[in-house]
Amino acid sequence: MDDHILLELTRELKLDGLRETLLSRLAEAREHNLPYEEFLGLLLQDEKQVKAAKNLATRLSQAKFEEDKTIAGFDLKRYLPEIKRLVLHLTSGAYLLEKKNVLILGPTGTGKTHLAEALGHEACRKGKKVKFIRTNQLMVEFQASKADDSTESVLTKYAKTDLLILDDFGLKAFTHAQACDLYELIARKHIKSSFIITSNRKTENWLELFPDPVMANAALDRIVHNSFCVILEGESYRKNFTPKLPKEDCKK
């Protein structure tokens, strides 16, 4: 069969990976007289790799990360040895299989969001469905859903993720309606999937964010008692990325 006919068939069948390498693989097979099964295996491997790359790109896009942060770009040298070990353990993704949560706590600028997004990136690479959102933005989304009666749809969207990352948790107290929506989301995900939550508040101070202490205890019991806790301390991480003016400019 003509090579161009084979290429047209791969296009019709949407075998993008196979189409990209078909001509080079045919030349390789003819030059080295490859057995049929080896030739077929190489073609299928090409197709698998391209599909995997496209699926990863889709998961990363759907996660809605604010920046492209990875573990490779996270400066572990700045942290204590026990924090390094914990972060490396979390990159394995075992917490996702165990349906446990990750709490990343520390002052502003110590790398909490970077680490959260990096762990989310690792989860995407492991085939997990991830969503990233700032907590205040989630509250805005819940509030807007009341107007068109789409709260159930919003809850379902976030509850069905393998990993939901809530960034900047606890910047301000929740209203009663916000607390109810958050509790329902936590209850739906409890034991079924994982959260990563970043906050500059200690967990013992989270109770005061809720107007109802009973609801607060019920929600936080599900989150805190099934979590790994990463405490990031030290000088602001962002100082390393702050542009410095030349000395002569600083005097102006």
Phi, psi and omega in degrees: 000139181298141181301323182291328175293319177298319178297320179295322178296319179295326177293314180296324180273000179058041177265075189297317181295317180295321182295323182295329186246000188304310184296319179291324178291323177297317179296319179296316181297320181289320182293320185257003179052053184292143173298152182304316184294325178290318178298314179296319179299320178296318179297316181294323178296320177299315180297318180299316182295318180292318178297319180297318180295318179293320179295320178296316179300321179294315180297319179295320178294316181290337180292334179064040175297146178284327179220162179271084183255138180229164177297324180300330180267004181265121186281088181291340184297339183283347189250165180296154181305322181292328176290319177302314181297318181295316180298316179296323176296318182294329179295341177291338180082008181299326181297330178291320178292327181274357182058039177261165181253167177231124175253125180245110188242152177155169180296167177301135173086010183266006174103015184297310182294320178302312181295318180300314180292324179295317177293324175296321177298316178298320179297319177300319180294337178268011175086014183271150177271121188236145171228136175243133176203143173289142186300318180297323178293324176298319179296322177297319180295319177296317181297317180296329182292341179291329184292325181245017176058041182249019182301319180298322179294319179295315178301316181296319181302317183273331181288332185276002177285153171284329180215122176247122180258116176256110183267149177056049178288133174089020176294329175210161184292154180270146169286171180298317180295318179297318179297321179296314180297316180296318179299317180297320179296315179298317181297322181290326182271344185303126178071353181259329182201185192243154169247150156241126182236127174254144181200147172263011173254145172291151184299328180293344178266359180287334182302323183290351178284339184260137179288337182246112183297329179294313178296321179301311181296320180295318181290311185288331176300322180288330183273304192288321186280005178229039191229151163271139181244120179251115180255114180260123182232171176114188181295149182308127179298329186288340181299331180291343184245011180275122180299140179252130179286149173301151185304321181295327179289326183294337183275348184283000000 
